[in-house]
Amino acid sequence: MADAGGLRHQTLPTTILATHVARCASGRIFFQSSTNQSMGFEMPQFNVTVPHAMSKQDARSKLEKFSEFLQQKFQGQVKNVEESWDGDTLNFAFRTYGINLKGNIAINDNDLKLTGELPFSAMMFRGKIETAIREQLEHLVGGSGGAAETV
């Protein structure tokens, strides 16, 4: 162990040297591998529920324009947009302001449920991200006058 300014540091085995040590917004330390997968920790989630008053088929036809809508609405701010469908669930990924976001939007009878992974570096922006996504989904599906819920 070495002492540097009152802090004790332990020499790490070379197998751990390939792993990055990072600190999340709450100050907790976590280990992240060079493949961007955390070791022993789950990626934080963001969740948004947007009510709708249309059929699942109509909701899907609107969501099929999701990537086009994002790229058009946020021209130059959203990059690398990817999407794929698994039944009534839209899986998506995109990059904005240097942050990679990915998740899915499940179409239910009365609402859309969005769940996504939020990088630790974006935790302080969680509320803003959820609000922006909720507003855009409401706009995309035409809103139903109901209150959207953020979990």
DAJOKA-V363089 format. One line per field, one symbol per residue. ss: DSSP state (a for helix, b for strand, c for the rest). psi: psi as a letter, one per 30 degrees, with the letter a starting at -180 (. if undefined). A space follows every 10 residues. Layout:
ss: ???
psi: ???
This chain:
ss: cbbbccbbbc cccaaaacbb bbbcccccbb bbbccccbcc cccbbbbbbb bccccaaaaa aaaccaaaaa aaaccccbbb bbbbbbccbb bbbbbbccbb bbbbbbbccc bbbbbbbbca aaaaaaaaaa aaaaaaaaaa acccccccbb c
psi: klkjhfkkkk kklfffffkk klkleffkkl kklfggkkjg kkkllkkkkj llhlleeeee eeffgeeeee eeehkffklh kkllkjbgkj klklkkhgkk klaljkjlef lkjkklkjke fgefgeeeee eeeeeeeeee gglgflklkk .
